[in-house]
């Protein structure tokens, strides 16, 4: 971590984090590894960025704002004090779109696995919570993510699934 400002007004910046020269960081703020702060953006005091969080140009964050891992805030958004965003949220001028950016979540039920990914939602029947299925699921995700296969397309969900009935791993 790097201390961005000298003395008691410092902010802490993680490894490989990029902060535009025209950006302002508030005292006590912590920017996680691989985060990005755009041109002319203002970060309030005591804000916390998870890894891979990104804010665009001319964004204003109030004090005590928390960004989860892979959260993206688009250009021109103003965020009030004390706001918390979950992992993978996309914040636009029109509001928050949850689970739109980065990261993957998997939930298992006795019949299969629900996968939420940046490229869609999928239900894979017969995929169980064990090492063999986990390795197969990883292989399917990598193949789909890098455009080498479309195995998951047959499992793509078009409507929302009730996730409250599915235990989280």
C-alpha positions as CSV (number, residue, x, y, z in Angstrom):
1,X,0.0,0.0,0.0
2,X,1.1,3.5,-0.7
3,X,0.3,6.6,1.4
4,X,-1.1,9.1,-1.0
5,X,-1.0,12.2,1.1
6,X,1.5,13.2,3.8
7,X,0.8,13.3,7.5
8,X,-2.5,12.7,9.1
9,X,-4.5,13.6,6.0
10,X,-3.2,10.6,4.1
11,X,-5.1,8.1,1.9
12,X,-3.9,4.6,1.3
13,X,-3.6,3.3,-2.3
14,X,-3.3,-0.4,-3.1
15,X,-1.0,-2.2,-5.5
16,X,-1.5,-1.5,-9.2
17,X,-4.1,1.2,-8.4
18,X,-4.3,4.1,-10.8
19,X,-5.4,7.6,-9.7
20,X,-5.7,10.4,-12.2
21,X,-3.5,13.4,-11.6
22,X,-6.6,15.6,-11.4
23,X,-8.4,13.4,-8.9
24,X,-8.7,14.4,-5.2
25,X,-8.6,11.7,-2.5
26,X,-10.1,12.4,0.9
27,X,-8.2,11.8,4.2
28,X,-8.5,8.2,5.5
29,X,-9.7,6.7,2.3
30,X,-8.4,3.3,1.3
31,X,-8.3,2.2,-2.4
32,X,-8.0,-1.6,-2.9
33,X,-5.6,-3.2,-5.3
34,X,-6.2,-2.7,-9.0
35,X,-8.7,0.1,-8.4
36,X,-9.0,3.1,-10.8
37,X,-10.0,6.7,-10.1
38,X,-10.8,8.8,-13.2
39,X,-10.0,12.4,-14.2
40,X,-11.5,15.2,-12.1
41,X,-13.1,12.8,-9.6
42,X,-13.4,13.7,-5.9
43,X,-13.3,11.0,-3.3
44,X,-14.6,12.0,0.1
45,X,-13.0,11.2,3.5
46,X,-12.9,7.6,4.8
47,X,-14.1,6.0,1.6
48,X,-13.2,2.4,1.0
49,X,-12.7,0.7,-2.4
50,X,-12.7,-3.1,-2.7
51,X,-10.2,-4.6,-5.2
52,X,-10.9,-3.8,-8.9
53,X,-13.3,-1.0,-8.1
54,X,-13.4,1.7,-10.7
55,X,-14.8,5.2,-10.9
56,X,-15.0,7.1,-14.1
57,X,-14.3,10.8,-14.8
58,X,-15.9,13.6,-12.9
59,X,-17.4,11.3,-10.2
60,X,-18.0,12.7,-6.7
61,X,-18.1,10.4,-3.7
62,X,-19.3,11.7,-0.4
63,X,-17.7,10.7,2.9
64,X,-17.7,7.1,4.1
65,X,-18.7,5.6,0.8
66,X,-17.9,1.9,0.3
67,X,-17.4,0.2,-3.1
68,X,-17.4,-3.6,-3.2
69,X,-15.0,-5.6,-5.3
70,X,-15.5,-4.9,-9.1
71,X,-18.0,-2.1,-8.5
72,X,-18.0,0.4,-11.4
73,X,-19.3,4.0,-11.2
74,X,-19.8,5.7,-14.5
75,X,-18.8,9.2,-15.5
76,X,-20.6,12.1,-13.8
77,X,-22.3,10.2,-11.0
78,X,-22.6,11.9,-7.6
79,X,-22.8,9.5,-4.6
80,X,-24.1,10.8,-1.2
81,X,-22.3,10.3,2.1
82,X,-22.5,6.8,3.7
83,X,-23.6,4.9,0.6
84,X,-22.5,1.2,0.3
85,X,-22.4,-0.6,-3.0
86,X,-22.2,-4.4,-3.2
87,X,-19.6,-6.5,-5.2
88,X,-20.1,-6.1,-8.9
89,X,-22.6,-3.2,-8.9
90,X,-22.7,-1.0,-11.9
91,X,-23.7,2.6,-10.9
92,X,-25.0,4.8,-13.7
93,X,-26.7,8.2,-13.8
94,X,-30.0,6.3,-13.8
95,X,-29.3,4.2,-10.7
96,X,-27.7,1.0,-9.6
97,X,-27.6,-2.3,-11.6
98,X,-26.6,-5.0,-9.3
99,X,-24.2,-7.9,-10.2
100,X,-23.3,-6.4,-13.6
101,X,-19.6,-6.2,-13.3
102,X,-16.9,-8.7,-12.8
103,X,-16.9,-11.6,-10.4
104,X,-18.8,-14.9,-10.4
105,X,-21.2,-16.4,-7.8
106,X,-22.3,-20.0,-7.7
107,X,-25.2,-21.4,-5.6
108,X,-25.9,-25.0,-5.4
109,X,-29.2,-26.9,-4.8
110,X,-29.7,-30.7,-4.8
111,X,-30.4,-30.6,-8.5
112,X,-27.6,-28.4,-9.9
113,X,-25.8,-25.1,-9.8
114,X,-26.9,-21.5,-10.4
115,X,-24.0,-19.4,-11.9
116,X,-24.1,-15.6,-12.0
117,X,-21.4,-14.2,-14.2
118,X,-20.7,-11.0,-16.1
119,X,-21.9,-12.6,-19.3
120,X,-25.2,-13.9,-17.9
121,X,-27.1,-16.2,-15.5
122,X,-27.1,-20.0,-16.0
123,X,-28.6,-23.0,-14.3
124,X,-26.6,-26.2,-14.8
125,X,-28.5,-29.3,-13.9
126,X,-26.5,-32.2,-12.4
127,X,-23.7,-29.8,-11.3
128,X,-23.1,-30.7,-7.7
129,X,-21.0,-29.1,-4.9
130,X,-18.0,-31.4,-5.1
131,X,-14.4,-31.2,-6.5
132,X,-15.2,-32.9,-9.8
133,X,-18.1,-30.7,-10.6
134,X,-16.2,-27.6,-9.4
135,X,-13.4,-28.3,-11.8
136,X,-15.9,-28.9,-14.7
137,X,-17.7,-25.7,-13.9
138,X,-14.4,-23.8,-13.8
139,X,-13.5,-25.2,-17.3
140,X,-17.0,-24.2,-18.6
141,X,-16.6,-20.7,-17.3
142,X,-13.1,-20.2,-18.7
143,X,-14.2,-21.6,-22.1
144,X,-17.2,-19.3,-22.2
145,X,-15.3,-16.2,-20.9
146,X,-12.6,-16.5,-23.5
147,X,-14.9,-17.3,-26.4
148,X,-13.7,-20.9,-26.9
149,X,-17.0,-22.6,-26.3
150,X,-20.7,-22.0,-25.9
151,X,-21.5,-25.0,-23.6
152,X,-23.3,-22.7,-21.1
153,X,-25.6,-21.2,-23.7
154,X,-28.0,-24.2,-23.4
155,X,-28.2,-23.4,-19.7
156,X,-28.8,-19.6,-20.0
157,X,-31.6,-18.2,-17.9
158,X,-33.8,-15.4,-19.3
159,X,-35.8,-14.7,-16.2
160,X,-34.9,-14.2,-12.6
161,X,-34.5,-17.3,-10.4
162,X,-35.6,-17.3,-6.7
163,X,-32.2,-17.5,-5.1
164,X,-33.6,-17.4,-1.5
165,X,-34.3,-21.2,-1.7
166,X,-30.7,-21.9,-2.7
167,X,-28.0,-22.2,-0.1
168,X,-24.9,-20.1,-0.7
169,X,-21.6,-21.9,-0.7
